[in-house]
Amino acid sequence: MALKVIIPMIISLSLLLCGCVTTSQAKMPNYEARKSYVETHSELAVEIKQAILKGKVIEGMTKQDVLVAWGEPSKIHRYSEHKRLVDETDENTHDESWLYDQPFYSFAPRKFVRFGTDGIVNYVSVYYN
């Protein structure tokens, strides 16, 4: 009798967890949006075009390229010239980092991008908790 109750519960819970979409995944631009961006920006290097189409971020991309590839970040950190965290609205910053956080129940990776003073990606990290 217990198995008749437990097995459907396990199956239901598995289907529920597999069907979850995280906030960051929901905001990530779809392939058609990425393709349209690449087609209208002929000045992009071939490597950057390929990365955007695959939904990846690589060094050398601009902030706009990253937005097209991964969507809006969940957190933005800005740093002063002395590597101190400053207010998010402060425009006089030296470096900027974008974090794409995931809920604790998600199997999606956390993503981290750092931009230099020129607004170009100089570090990318994709990792699982």
C-alpha positions in Angstrom: 0.0 0.0 0.0 2.8 2.4 0.9 4.5 1.9 -2.4 1.3 2.9 -4.3 1.5 6.3 -2.6 5.3 6.8 -2.5 6.1 6.0 -6.1 3.6 8.5 -7.6 4.9 11.1 -5.2 8.5 10.5 -6.2 7.6 10.7 -9.9 5.6 13.9 -9.4 8.4 15.5 -7.4 10.9 14.5 -10.1 8.8 16.0 -12.9 8.3 19.2 -10.9 12.0 19.7 -10.3 13.0 18.9 -13.8 10.5 21.4 -15.2 11.7 24.3 -13.1 13.0 27.3 -14.9 15.2 29.7 -12.9 14.8 33.4 -13.1 18.0 33.8 -15.0 17.1 31.1 -17.5 13.8 32.8 -18.1 15.5 36.1 -18.9 18.1 34.6 -21.1 17.6 35.8 -24.7 16.5 33.1 -27.1 18.4 31.9 -30.1 16.5 34.1 -32.6 17.3 37.2 -30.6 21.0 36.3 -30.5 21.0 35.5 -34.2 19.4 38.8 -35.0 22.0 40.7 -33.0 24.9 38.9 -34.7 23.4 39.5 -38.1 23.0 43.3 -37.5 26.5 43.7 -36.0 28.9 42.8 -38.8 31.8 44.4 -36.9 31.9 41.6 -34.4 34.8 39.2 -34.5 34.0 35.6 -35.7 34.8 34.1 -32.2 32.4 36.6 -30.5 29.6 35.9 -33.1 30.0 32.2 -32.5 29.9 32.5 -28.7 26.8 34.7 -28.8 25.0 32.3 -31.0 25.8 29.5 -28.5 24.8 31.6 -25.5 28.3 31.8 -24.2 30.4 34.7 -23.0 34.1 35.0 -23.8 36.9 37.6 -23.1 36.8 40.5 -25.5 33.0 41.0 -25.5 31.2 44.3 -24.7 28.5 44.7 -22.1 25.9 44.6 -24.9 27.3 41.4 -26.2 27.0 39.8 -22.7 23.4 41.1 -22.4 22.5 39.4 -25.7 24.2 36.1 -24.8 23.1 35.8 -21.1 20.5 38.4 -20.5 20.3 40.7 -17.4 22.5 39.8 -14.5 21.0 39.2 -11.0 23.7 41.4 -9.4 26.1 44.1 -10.5 29.1 45.1 -8.4 31.1 48.2 -9.2 34.6 48.9 -7.8 36.7 52.0 -7.3 40.2 52.5 -8.6 41.4 51.0 -5.3 39.2 47.9 -5.7 36.6 49.0 -3.1 33.0 48.2 -3.7 31.1 51.4 -4.5 27.4 52.3 -5.0 25.7 50.6 -7.9 24.7 54.0 -9.3 28.2 55.5 -9.1 29.5 56.1 -12.6 33.1 56.8 -11.6 34.1 53.2 -11.3 37.1 51.3 -12.3 35.9 47.7 -12.8 32.5 46.1 -12.9 31.4 42.5 -12.2 28.1 40.9 -13.1 26.8 37.8 -11.3 24.2 35.5 -12.6 23.0 33.8 -9.5 20.8 30.7 -9.4 18.4 29.6 -6.7 19.7 26.9 -4.3 17.4 24.3 -5.8 18.6 24.9 -9.3 21.0 22.7 -11.2 22.0 25.6 -13.5 25.5 27.0 -13.1 26.3 30.3 -11.5 28.0 32.7 -13.9 30.4 35.6 -13.2 31.7 38.2 -15.7 34.2 40.9 -14.9 34.7 44.0 -17.1 37.7 46.3 -17.2 37.6 50.1 -17.3 37.1 49.9 -21.0 33.8 47.9 -20.6 35.3 44.8 -22.2 35.1 41.4 -20.6 38.4 40.4 -19.1 37.3 37.4 -17.0 34.5 34.8 -17.2 33.6 32.0 -14.8 30.9 29.4 -15.0 30.7 27.0 -12.1 28.3 24.8 -10.1 27.7 25.1 -6.4 
